[in-house]
C-alpha cells in the first residue's frame, strides 16, 4: 500500500509539471467576451461552503449546471447514470423514487439502509435511499463530491456526497412551463413561477412536476403492463431579505408517487421461452408513497468576515402499502408486503469565516430519525423450488415489526490557510456520536397473513463515537494548473438488522464502517481556456465494511460486516470548446475494488476474500458532444449526443459457478435536438434515451436455496417531444 501511495503522488506531480508547461499564461476569470470567442464555461461551486472556482477547489468534484442538464435532458438523478467517473447509479431499483448508489467501489444495495453517498437537497440531508431519487425542476446546480465527507457537512458519509441545489427566488419575475409527450404514453409536465411579493424584501416561487408513463413490461398473470410511472412533485419557496445582512428562506417539498414497484423478469418462464419484457408475478406491484419535508434556512452576516447559518428541517415519508414479488414467477416463492414510515428532524448551525488568507467553516449538527418497518415476508425455503413442477412444503411466513430510533450529534470544522499566493494548507476535524435504539415485536403468520404466534420481541441499543480528520495540501502551479494531495477518514454508523427474525441476530449490532482515504488531484485548463482536464487518483482502505448477505442457514437476508476491503483507481474529466458552436466532454474512471477479509459471505465456510466488490466496474467511460447546427431555418438548432459504457460487474460477493451473478459490459446512447424559435421564449426539444435499445441485464439475483433467479433490464428505447416556454 505504501508503494502505491508514493507512486500516486509521483504520478500526479509529474503531470502537474507537464500541465504547467501547457498553461503558463494567465487566463481571464470567465468568458465574458460578447464577440463569440469559444471557451469552456467557468463553474462556481459551493462544495466548501463558500463560492469557489471548480478548478481551484481541492476536492474531486463533478458539477452540472442547468444548461448542461437541459442539453442532455437530465430530468432526475437516475438520468445521471454513467456520466460521473466511478459513480454507479442503478438504472433499475425496487421503485421509481428509490435509488441506490455505489461510489469508488463501495455502495449500499439494500435501499432501506443509510446510504454511503449522502444526498442533500438544498443543504437538507435525506436519511434514506427510499425517496432519494429526486426529480429536477429549476435547478441551479448539481455537485457530486467523491471521497469521505464530514468536516464540511452535517452528516457523515464514508464515500461522498450528492448535492442538489435548486434556485432561490429573486426579485425578477420568471415563469416557465414544459409539456412533453412520448413513447409508452409518457406525459411529462414541469412548471415554475417566481417573483417578488414585496419589492426588495420578499420573494417566492412555486414549482410542479407531473411524470407519468405506461409500463414497459407485460405481466400475463395480472393481465396488464407493469413497471409504470406515476408521480407528482411540488415545491414552494419563500425568501425574506429585510436587510442586507439577513436572508431567511422557507422551503416546502411534497411528493406523491403511485408508480409500480419493480416487476422482475424470471429466468424460468412458461413454455421454456425467455422474454426480456415479461414478468409473471402474481403480486400486484402497488406503491403508495407520500413524502413531505420543510426547512428554514437563516443566514446572517455578523460582519464583513463572519457569517452564521442555521438550517432547520423536518421531513419524512409514509410508504403504505409497498408490495414486492422477489422472484417474478407466478408462484409463491418470495414476496413482501410492507409498510415503511420515516420521520426525521435535523438542525445544523454553521459559523463561516473569511479573513483573506484564512477561511474556515465550523458547525454543529443534530439528527433524530424514527424509521418504522412492518414487513410481511413469505419465503419458500428449499431448493425444490428450482423445479416448478414440484410443490415444496417448507415455508417461512413472518412479520417483522420494528422501530429504529437514531440520535446523531456532531461537531465539525475545516480551515484553509494560504501560506503563499500559491501554497495552501487545509485541516479539518469531526467528532460524531450516534445513539441507536432498536425495538422489535415480530410475529408468525399463516398463508392468509393472519398472526398465529409470537416470534421475537425486545429492545436493543448501542452508542458509537468517532473522530475523523482531514488534511489537504494544495499548490497553484500556474493560474490554470493546481494540484492537491489529501488524507481523510470517513465513518458510517453501526446499527441493528431490522430484517432479523432471530433474537440473537436482532440484538446483535453490526459495527460502524471506517475508511481511510488518500487522494491526489490535478486540475488544469489550457489553450485559452478551450480545454479543461481534471485528474484524481485515490486509495481507500475500509475496515468493517457494512454488507447485506443471504445466509442459507438462516434462510434470509442478514446485515453484518466484511472485515476489510480496499479500492483504488483513477478518474479523468475533460471538457473542450474547440469552436464557438461545438462543445465536447469525455470522462473515464478506472477502478480496482476487492474484499480483503470477508468470512461467511455465502454461509458458513463460504468466504469472499479476494473477490470483487459489488457494482464496481473496472472501466467506465462517458462522452458527449453538443453542436449548434448552422441550418437556414428561423431560430436556432442545437443537437447533442451523450454516450456511456462500463465493463462488467458482479452482483454477489460469491459468484455462482454458472455465471448467474455476472452482469455483462454494456453501453448506452442518448440524444437531443432542440429548436429555439425566433422568439426565444419558445422551444421544442426531441429527446431519446437508450437509442441503441441496449437490452443486456443490469442486475441479476440468484439464490439457489430458494430457487429465486431473476434479471432486470434497462428501459427500452424511449423518446419524448417537449414544448417549452420561458418568460
Residue pairs with C-beta under 8 A, 6 or more apart in sequence:
1 539
1 541
1 566
4 539
4 568
5 518
5 539
8 518
8 520
8 537
8 539
9 485
9 520
11 520
11 537
12 483
12 485
12 520
12 521
12 522
12 535
12 537
13 483
15 522
15 535
16 475
16 477
16 481
16 483
16 522
17 477
19 477
19 481
19 522
19 524
19 526
19 533
20 477
20 478
20 481
22 481
22 524
22 526
22 527
23 478
23 479
23 480
23 481
23 524
23 525
23 526
24 478
25 478
25 479
25 480
26 478
26 479
26 480
27 479
27 480
27 525
27 528
27 529
28 529
29 42
29 53
30 41
30 42
31 37
31 39
31 40
31 41
31 42
31 529
33 39
36 580
37 528
37 580
38 530
38 577
38 578
38 579
38 580
39 528
39 529
39 530
39 577
40 525
40 529
40 530
40 531
40 532
40 575
40 576
40 577
41 65
41 67
42 53
42 54
43 53
43 54
43 55
43 63
43 65
44 51
44 52
44 53
44 54
45 51
45 52
45 53
45 54
45 57
45 61
45 63
45 141
45 143
46 52
46 143
46 163
46 165
47 57
47 59
47 61
47 143
47 145
47 152
47 163
48 57
48 59
48 152
48 361
48 414
48 416
49 152
49 350
49 352
49 361
50 352
50 354
50 359
50 361
54 61
54 63
54 523
55 480
55 482
55 523
55 524
55 525
55 532
55 534
56 476
56 482
56 523
58 424
58 426
58 472
58 474
58 482
58 484
58 486
58 521
59 145
59 146
59 147
59 521
60 145
60 146
60 147
60 519
60 521
60 534
60 536
60 538
60 571
61 143
61 144
61 145
61 146
62 84
62 85
62 87
62 143
62 144
62 146
62 573
63 141
63 142
63 143
63 144
64 74
64 80
64 141
64 142
65 140
65 141
66 139
66 140
66 141
68 74
69 136
69 139
69 142
70 674
71 626
71 638
71 640
71 672
71 674
72 79
72 83
72 624
72 640
72 642
72 670
72 672
73 79
73 670
73 672
73 685
73 687
73 689
73 720
74 80
74 136
75 135
75 136
75 188
75 190
75 211
76 133
76 134
76 135
76 136
77 89
77 99
77 132
77 133
77 134
77 162
77 164
78 89
78 90
78 91
78 99
78 133
79 689
80 89
80 142
81 88
81 89
81 90
81 91
81 644
82 89
82 620
82 622
82 644
82 645
82 646
82 668
83 587
83 622
83 642
83 644
84 144
84 587
84 622
85 571
85 572
85 573
85 587
85 588
85 589
85 620
85 622
86 103
86 104
86 105
86 146
86 569
86 571
86 589
86 591
86 620
87 101
87 102
87 103
87 104
87 117
87 144
87 146
87 160
88 101
88 102
88 103
88 107
88 615
88 616
88 617
88 620
88 646
88 649
89 99
89 101
90 99
90 100
90 101
90 615
90 698
90 699
91 698
91 714
91 715
92 262
92 698
92 699
92 712
92 713
92 714
93 99
93 100
93 111
93 133
93 262
94 111
94 261
94 262
94 324
95 130
95 257
95 259
95 260
95 261
95 262
95 287
95 289
95 322
96 133
96 229
96 231
96 257
96 259
96 260
97 130
97 131
97 132
97 133
97 231
97 255
97 257
97 259
97 289
97 291
98 111
98 129
98 130
98 131
98 132
98 133
99 111
99 129
99 132
99 133
100 107
100 108
100 109
100 110
100 111
100 115
100 129
101 107
101 108
101 115
101 116
101 117
101 129
101 159
101 162
102 108
102 109
102 116
102 159
102 614
102 615
102 616
103 116
103 117
103 146
103 159
103 160
104 146
104 147
104 159
104 160
104 538
104 540
104 567
104 569
104 591
104 593
105 540
105 565
105 567
105 569
105 591
105 592
105 593
105 613
105 616
106 116
106 158
106 159
106 515
106 540
106 542
106 545
106 565
106 567
106 593
106 613
106 616
107 116
107 117
107 159
107 614
107 615
108 114
108 115
108 116
108 117
108 129
108 546
109 548
109 614
109 615
110 548
110 557
110 559
111 128
111 129
111 130
112 128
112 129
112 130
112 340
112 371
112 373
112 498
113 129
113 495
113 546
113 548
113 559
114 127
114 128
114 492
114 493
114 495
115 128
115 129
115 132
115 157
116 157
116 158
116 159
116 160
116 492
116 513
117 157
117 159
117 160
117 161
117 162
118 125
118 149
118 153
118 155
118 156
118 157
118 160
118 161
118 162
119 125
119 126
119 132
119 134
119 161
119 162
119 164
120 126
120 153
120 161
120 162
120 163
120 164
121 134
121 164
121 166
121 253
121 293
122 164
122 165
122 166
122 251
122 295
122 297
123 163
123 295
123 297
123 311
123 348
124 251
124 293
124 295
124 311
124 313
124 315
124 346
125 153
125 154
125 155
125 313
125 346
125 367
126 132
127 155
127 342
127 344
127 367
127 369
128 317
128 342
128 371
130 289
130 317
130 319
130 340
130 342
131 255
131 289
131 291
131 317
131 319
131 342
134 164
135 209
135 211
135 231
135 233
136 164
137 166
137 190
137 192
137 207
137 208
137 209
137 233
137 235
138 166
138 167
138 176
138 192
138 194
138 205
138 207
139 164
139 165
139 166
139 167
140 165
140 166
140 167
140 168
141 163
141 165
142 162
142 163
142 164
142 165
143 161
143 162
143 163
143 165
144 160
144 161
144 162
144 163
145 160
145 161
145 162
145 163
146 159
146 160
146 536
146 538
146 571
147 159
147 160
147 486
147 488
147 490
147 517
147 519
147 538
148 157
148 158
148 159
148 160
148 468
148 470
148 488
148 489
148 490
148 491
148 515
148 517
149 156
149 157
149 160
149 161
149 490
150 156
150 157
150 410
150 412
150 428
150 430
150 432
150 468
150 470
150 488
150 490
150 491
151 361
151 412
151 413
151 414
151 428
151 429
151 430
151 468
151 469
151 470
151 488
152 361
152 412
152 414
152 428
153 161
153 412
154 311
154 346
154 348
154 363
154 365
154 367
154 410
154 412
155 365
155 367
155 408
155 410
156 410
156 430
156 432
156 466
156 468
156 490
156 491
156 492
156 493
157 490
157 492
158 490
158 491
158 492
158 513
158 514
158 515
158 542
159 490
159 515
166 235
166 237
167 194
167 205
168 237
168 239
168 249
169 194
169 195
169 203
169 204
169 205
169 237
169 238
169 239
170 194
170 203
170 239
171 195
171 196
171 199
171 200
171 203
172 194
172 195
172 196
173 194
173 195
173 196
173 727
174 192
174 193
174 194
174 195
174 726
174 727
175 192
175 193
175 194
175 726
175 727
176 190
176 191
176 192
176 724
176 725
176 726
176 727
177 189
177 190
177 191
177 192
177 724
177 725
178 188
178 189
178 190
178 191
178 722
178 723
178 724
178 725
179 188
179 189
179 722
179 723
180 186
180 187
180 188
180 189
180 720
180 721
180 722
180 723
181 187
181 188
181 720
181 721
182 188
182 213
182 718
182 719
182 720
182 721
183 717
183 718
183 719
183 720
184 213
184 214
184 215
184 216
184 718
185 212
185 213
185 214
186 212
186 213
186 214
186 718
186 720
187 210
187 211
187 212
187 213
188 210
188 211
188 212
188 720
188 722
189 208
189 209
189 210
189 211
190 207
190 208
190 209
190 210
191 207
191 208
192 205
192 206
192 207
192 208
193 205
193 206
193 207
194 203
194 204
194 205
194 206
195 203
195 204
195 205
196 202
196 203
197 203
197 204
197 238
200 241
201 240
201 241
201 242
202 238
202 239
202 240
202 241
203 238
203 239
203 241
204 236
204 237
204 238
204 239
205 235
205 236
205 237
206 234
206 235
206 236
207 234
207 235
207 236
208 232
208 233
208 234
208 235
209 231
209 232
209 233
209 234
210 231
210 232
211 229
211 230
211 231
211 232
211 233
212 229
212 230
212 231
213 228
213 229
213 230
214 225
214 228
215 224
215 225
215 226
215 227
215 228
215 260
216 225
216 227
216 277
216 715
216 716
217 225
217 226
217 227
217 263
217 265
217 277
217 278
217 279
218 224
218 225
218 226
218 277
218 278
218 279
219 225
219 226
219 263
219 278
219 279
219 280
219 281
220 278
220 280
221 280
221 281
221 282
221 330
222 281
222 282
222 284
226 260
226 263
226 279
226 281
226 285
227 260
227 262
227 263
227 285
228 259
228 260
229 259
229 260
230 257
230 258
230 259
231 255
231 256
231 257
231 258
231 259
232 255
232 256
233 253
233 254
233 255
233 256
234 252
234 253
234 254
234 255
235 251
235 252
235 253
235 254
236 251
236 252
237 249
237 250
237 251
237 252
238 249
238 250
239 247
239 248
239 249
239 250
240 246
240 247
240 248
240 249
240 250
241 247
241 248
244 301
245 300
245 301
246 298
246 299
246 300
246 301
247 297
247 298
247 299
247 300
248 296
248 297
248 298
248 299
249 295
249 296
249 297
249 298
250 294
250 295
250 296
251 294
251 295
251 296
251 297
252 292
252 293
252 294
253 291
253 292
253 293
253 294
253 315
254 291
254 292
255 289
255 290
255 291
255 292
255 317
256 289
256 290
256 291
257 287
257 288
257 289
257 290
257 291
258 287
258 288
258 289
259 287
260 285
260 286
260 287
261 285
261 286
261 287
261 322
261 323
261 324
262 285
262 324
262 712
263 279
263 281
263 285
263 325
263 328
264 279
264 281
264 325
264 326
264 327
264 328
264 701
264 710
264 711
264 712
265 275
265 276
265 277
265 278
265 279
265 328
265 710
265 711
265 712
265 713
266 279
266 280
266 327
266 328
266 329
266 709
266 710
267 274
267 709
267 710
267 711
268 329
268 388
268 709
269 275
269 278
269 280
270 280
270 330
276 695
276 711
276 713
277 713
277 716
279 328
280 328
280 329
280 330
281 325
281 327
281 328
281 329
281 330
282 325
282 330
282 331
282 332
283 323
283 324
283 325
283 335
284 323
285 323
285 324
285 325
286 321
286 322
286 323
287 319
287 321
287 322
287 323
288 319
288 320
288 321
288 322
289 317
289 318
289 319
289 322
290 317
290 318
290 319
291 315
291 316
291 317
291 318
292 315
292 316
292 317
293 313
293 314
293 315
293 316
294 313
294 314
294 315
295 311
295 312
295 313
295 314
295 315
296 310
296 311
296 312
296 313
297 309
297 310
297 311
297 312
298 309
298 310
299 307
299 308
299 309
300 307
300 308
300 309
301 307
302 308
305 353
305 354
305 355
306 351
306 352
306 353
307 351
307 352
307 353
308 349
308 350
308 351
308 352
309 348
309 349
309 350
309 351
309 352
310 347
310 348
310 349
310 350
311 346
311 347
311 348
311 349
311 350
312 346
312 347
313 344
313 345
313 346
313 347
314 343
314 344
314 345
315 343
315 344
316 341
316 342
316 343
316 344
317 340
317 341
317 342
318 340
318 341
319 338
319 339
319 340
319 341
320 338
320 339
320 340
320 341
321 337
321 338
321 339
322 338
322 339
322 340
323 335
323 336
323 337
323 338
324 335
324 336
324 338
325 334
325 335
326 333
326 334
326 335
326 336
326 701
326 708
326 710
327 333
327 334
327 335
327 706
327 707
327 708
327 710
328 710
329 388
331 388
332 378
332 380
332 395
332 447
333 379
333 380
333 385
333 706
333 707
333 708
334 377
334 378
334 379
334 380
334 706
334 708
335 377
335 378
336 375
336 376
336 377
336 378
337 375
337 376
337 449
338 373
338 374
338 375
338 376
339 372
339 373
339 374
339 375
340 371
340 372
340 373
341 370
341 371
341 372
342 369
342 370
342 371
342 372
343 369
343 370
344 367
344 368
344 369
344 370
345 366
345 367
345 368
345 369
346 365
346 366
346 367
346 368
347 364
347 365
347 366
348 363
348 364
348 365
348 366
349 363
349 364
350 361
350 362
350 363
351 361
351 362
351 363
352 360
352 361
352 362
353 359
353 360
356 418
357 417
357 418
357 419
358 415
358 416
358 417
358 418
359 415
359 416
360 413
360 414
360 415
360 416
361 413
361 414
361 415
362 412
362 413
362 414
363 410
363 411
363 412
363 413
364 410
364 411
365 408
365 409
365 410
365 411
365 412
366 407
366 408
366 409
366 410
367 406
367 407
367 408
368 405
368 406
368 407
368 408
369 404
369 405
369 406
370 403
370 404
370 405
370 406
371 403
371 404
371 406
371 498
372 402
372 403
373 400
373 401
373 402
373 403
373 404
373 498
374 399
374 400
374 401
375 399
375 400
375 401
375 499
376 397
376 398
376 399
376 445
376 449
377 396
377 397
377 398
377 399
377 400
377 556
378 395
378 396
378 397
378 445
378 447
379 395
379 396
379 397
379 555
379 556
379 706
380 392
380 394
380 395
380 396
380 706
380 707
381 392
381 394
381 395
381 396
381 555
381 705
381 706
382 392
382 394
382 705
382 706
383 704
383 705
383 706
383 707
384 390
384 391
384 392
384 707
385 392
385 706
385 707
385 708
386 704
386 707
395 447
396 555
396 556
397 444
397 445
397 446
397 447
398 442
398 443
398 444
398 445
398 455
398 501
399 442
399 443
399 444
399 445
399 451
399 455
400 440
400 442
400 498
400 499
400 500
400 501
401 440
401 441
401 442
401 443
402 438
402 439
402 440
402 441
402 442
402 498
402 506
403 438
403 439
404 436
404 437
404 438
404 495
404 496
404 498
405 436
405 437
405 438
405 439
406 434
406 435
406 436
406 493
407 434
407 435
407 436
408 432
408 433
408 434
408 435
408 493
409 432
409 433
409 434
410 430
410 431
410 432
410 433
411 430
411 431
412 428
412 429
412 430
412 431
413 428
413 429
413 430
414 426
414 427
414 428
414 429
414 470
415 426
415 427
415 428
416 424
416 425
416 426
416 472
417 424
417 425
417 426
418 424
419 425
421 476
422 475
422 476
422 477
423 473
423 474
423 475
423 476
424 473
424 474
424 475
425 471
425 472
425 473
425 474
426 470
426 471
426 472
426 473
426 474
426 486
427 469
427 470
427 471
427 472
428 469
428 470
428 471
428 488
429 467
429 468
429 469
429 470
430 466
430 467
430 468
430 469
430 491
431 465
431 466
431 467
432 464
432 465
432 466
432 467
432 468
432 491
432 493
433 463
433 464
433 465
434 463
434 464
434 465
434 493
434 494
434 512
435 461
435 462
435 463
436 461
436 462
436 463
436 493
436 494
436 495
436 496
436 509
437 459
437 460
437 461
438 459
438 460
438 461
438 495
438 496
438 498
438 506
438 507
439 458
439 459
440 456
440 457
440 458
440 459
440 498
440 500
440 506
441 457
442 454
442 455
442 456
442 457
442 501
442 506
443 451
443 453
443 454
443 455
444 451
444 452
444 453
444 454
444 455
445 451
445 452
446 452
455 501
456 501
456 502
456 503
456 506
458 503
458 506
458 507
460 496
460 506
460 507
460 509
462 494
462 496
462 509
464 493
464 494
464 512
466 491
466 512
466 514
468 488
468 489
468 490
468 491
469 487
469 488
469 489
470 486
470 487
470 488
470 489
471 486
471 487
471 488
472 484
472 485
472 486
472 487
473 484
473 485
473 486
474 482
474 483
474 484
475 482
475 483
475 484
476 482
477 483
480 524
480 525
480 526
480 529
481 522
481 523
481 524
481 525
482 522
482 523
483 520
483 521
483 522
483 523
484 519
484 520
484 521
485 518
485 519
485 520
485 521
486 517
486 518
486 519
486 520
486 521
487 516
487 517
487 518
487 519
488 516
488 517
488 519
489 514
489 515
489 516
489 517
490 514
490 515
490 517
491 512
491 513
491 514
491 515
492 512
492 513
492 514
492 546
493 512
494 509
494 510
494 511
494 512
494 513
494 546
495 509
495 510
495 559
496 506
496 507
496 508
496 509
496 510
496 559
497 505
497 506
497 508
497 510
497 558
497 559
497 560
499 556
499 557
499 558
499 559
500 506
500 508
500 558
500 559
501 556
502 554
505 554
505 558
510 546
510 559
510 560
510 561
511 544
511 546
511 561
512 544
513 542
513 543
513 544
513 545
513 546
513 561
514 542
514 543
514 544
515 540
515 541
515 542
515 543
516 540
516 541
517 538
517 539
517 540
517 541
518 538
518 539
519 536
519 537
519 538
519 539
520 536
520 537
520 538
521 534
521 535
521 536
521 537
522 534
522 535
522 536
523 534
523 535
524 532
524 533
524 534
524 535
525 531
525 532
525 533
526 533
530 576
530 577
530 578
531 574
531 575
531 576
531 577
532 574
532 575
532 576
533 572
533 573
533 574
534 572
534 573
534 574
535 570
535 571
535 572
536 570
536 571
537 568
537 569
537 570
537 571
538 567
538 568
538 569
538 570
538 571
539 566
539 567
539 568
540 566
540 567
540 568
541 564
541 566
542 562
542 564
542 565
542 566
542 567
543 563
543 564
544 561
544 562
544 563
544 564
545 561
545 562
545 563
545 564
545 565
545 595
545 598
546 559
546 560
546 561
547 559
547 560
547 561
547 562
547 598
547 601
547 653
548 557
548 558
548 559
549 557
549 558
549 560
549 600
549 601
549 602
549 653
550 556
550 557
550 558
550 602
550 703
550 705
551 557
551 558
551 600
551 603
552 602
552 603
552 704
552 705
553 603
553 604
555 705
555 706
562 595
562 597
562 598
562 601
562 608
562 653
563 596
563 597
563 598
563 599
564 595
564 596
564 597
565 593
565 594
565 595
565 596
565 597
565 598
565 613
566 593
566 594
566 596
567 591
567 592
567 593
567 594
567 613
567 616
568 591
568 592
569 589
569 590
569 591
569 592
569 593
570 589
570 590
571 587
571 588
571 589
571 590
572 586
572 587
572 588
572 589
573 585
573 587
574 584
574 585
574 586
574 587
575 583
575 584
575 585
576 583
576 584
576 585
577 583
577 584
578 584
580 628
581 627
581 628
581 629
581 630
582 625
582 626
582 627
582 628
583 625
583 626
583 627
584 623
584 624
584 625
585 622
585 623
585 624
585 625
586 621
586 622
586 623
587 621
587 622
587 623
588 619
588 620
588 621
588 622
589 619
589 620
589 621
590 618
590 619
591 616
591 617
591 618
591 619
591 620
592 618
593 612
593 613
593 616
594 610
594 611
594 612
594 613
595 601
595 608
595 609
595 610
595 611
595 612
595 613
595 653
596 609
596 610
597 609
598 607
598 608
598 609
598 611
598 653
599 607
599 609
600 606
600 607
601 607
601 608
601 611
601 653
601 654
602 608
602 652
602 653
602 654
606 654
608 653
608 654
611 650
611 653
611 654
611 655
612 649
612 650
613 653
614 649
614 650
614 651
614 652
614 653
615 649
615 651
616 649
617 646
617 647
617 648
617 649
617 665
618 647
619 645
619 646
619 647
620 644
620 645
620 646
620 647
621 644
621 645
621 646
622 642
622 643
622 644
622 645
623 642
623 643
624 640
624 641
624 642
624 643
625 640
625 641
625 642
626 638
626 639
626 640
627 638
627 639
627 640
628 636
628 637
628 638
629 637
629 638
629 639
631 637
633 675
634 677
634 678
635 675
635 676
635 677
635 678
635 680
636 675
636 676
637 673
637 674
637 675
637 676
638 672
638 673
638 674
638 676
639 671
639 672
639 673
639 674
640 671
640 672
640 673
640 674
641 669
641 670
641 671
642 669
642 670
642 671
643 667
643 668
643 669
643 670
644 667
644 668
645 665
645 666
645 667
645 668
646 665
646 666
646 667
647 665
648 662
648 663
648 664
648 665
649 663
650 661
650 662
650 663
651 661
651 662
651 663
651 699
651 700
651 701
652 661
652 702
654 661
655 661
655 662
656 702
656 704
660 700
660 702
660 709
661 700
661 702
662 700
663 696
663 697
663 698
663 699
663 700
664 696
664 697
666 694
666 696
666 698
667 692
667 694
668 689
668 690
668 692
668 694
668 714
669 690
669 691
669 692
670 687
670 688
670 689
670 690
670 691
671 687
671 688
671 691
672 685
672 686
672 687
672 688
673 685
673 686
674 683
674 684
674 685
674 686
675 683
675 684
675 685
676 682
676 683
677 683
677 684
681 725
681 726
681 727
682 723
682 724
682 725
683 723
683 724
683 726
684 721
684 722
684 723
684 724
685 721
685 722
685 724
686 719
686 720
686 721
686 722
687 719
687 720
687 722
688 717
688 718
688 719
688 720
689 715
689 717
689 718
689 719
690 714
690 715
690 716
690 717
690 718
691 717
692 717
693 716
693 717
694 714
695 713
695 714
695 716
696 713
697 711
697 712
697 713
698 712
698 713
698 714
699 711
699 712
700 710
700 711
700 712
701 708
701 709
701 710
701 711
702 708
702 709
703 709
